[in-house]
């Protein structure tokens, strides 16, 4: 049996028990490590796990044809990821990864129309869904944990403060463009707490409606406006540009266009801050299950793929920070909240959707905890003298804006 042979090669640490569709139970043991078990209930799921496991495991879990036994889906994935990262291999996955690398430019081709459809796939869901596992401000991106003991709300407030300090909002009424503004939390914070005038742009109808409503409720419509707009259409220079958790949807075919747009959107003394997911182990491809069910057209790039595009846009990298475990900690909070509100989420969606999101959140946390994913924040300027010589001003601004 090919899948049996693949698991024999893969499991080098821990103990995996697998129950096959015919009732056969097999044990796969390596050195010391975690324990997990799963049941494969159909031959269809077994074929998928044999020839395209990166896609089939998630699909099988969603369909109830692959079930963890005596453990959570997180524990099962953790065992498999541990062995993958320690050099275990599934022969079919090697072949599939080469195919994904070969076609990734096509998969990440995101012209404006396709970008709108991709955004709608994930963000134009039931509006209440995200409120059931995100923080109160609906920050759907990596939080900032200075000590690791912060609540999710505290860490998301700290993230916004951290980014605002890097934008150097040192005088009132600076004009800010927020690319990929989500539900408006960053834009509203910059206007309310930092005195900026912000335009947020998005491709999500759901997010646009919520952001506009929030601006009305906050009494900030004179300082914040939200528009449905592709970033490539922006043509008005502003003082500051910020983009949080949007660059992952750009696609490698469009990196040069993105940063040339950033340059064109900045006044001569302007500053930009881009916050995105990256990978520490060099260029790769998006997991096929994630690309199919969660983020079509998405890709988290290595910095070696990003910096050349910045250089070609003739922008200065004035600061670069890598946040390592911050997103793993963020997603751990989301997973706990999702589990705590699972019944409410199931009433809005269905059981299959809940299993899809559980698989997504578990896999995402492990990608940051074990598989080399991270977040990067790059500060950009057009002019070499647009910012102070030392970065002390960031820390000073961050401390000055922190709660007493």
Buried (B, 14 or more C-beta within 10 A) or exposed (E): EBBEEBBEBBBBBBBBBBBBBEEEEBEBEBEEBBEBBBBBBBEBBBEBBBBBBBBBBBBBBBBEBBBBEEBBBBBBBBBBBBBBEBEBEBBBBEEBBEEBEEEBEEBBBBEEEBBBEBBBBBBBBEBEBBBBBBBEBBBBBBBBBEEEEBEBBBBBBBBBBBBBBBBBBEEEEBBBBBBBBBBBBBBBBBBBBBEBBBBBBBBBBBBBBBBBEBBEEBEBEEBBBBBEBBBBEBEEBBBBBBBBBBBBBBBBBBBBBBBBBBBBBBBEEBBBBBBBBBBEEEEBBBBBBBBBBBBBBBBBBBBEBBBEBBEEBEBBEBBBBEBEBBBBBBBBBBBEBBBEBBEEBBEBBEEEBBBBBBBBBBBBBBBBBBBBBBBBBBBBBBBEEBBEEEBEBBEEBBEEBEEE
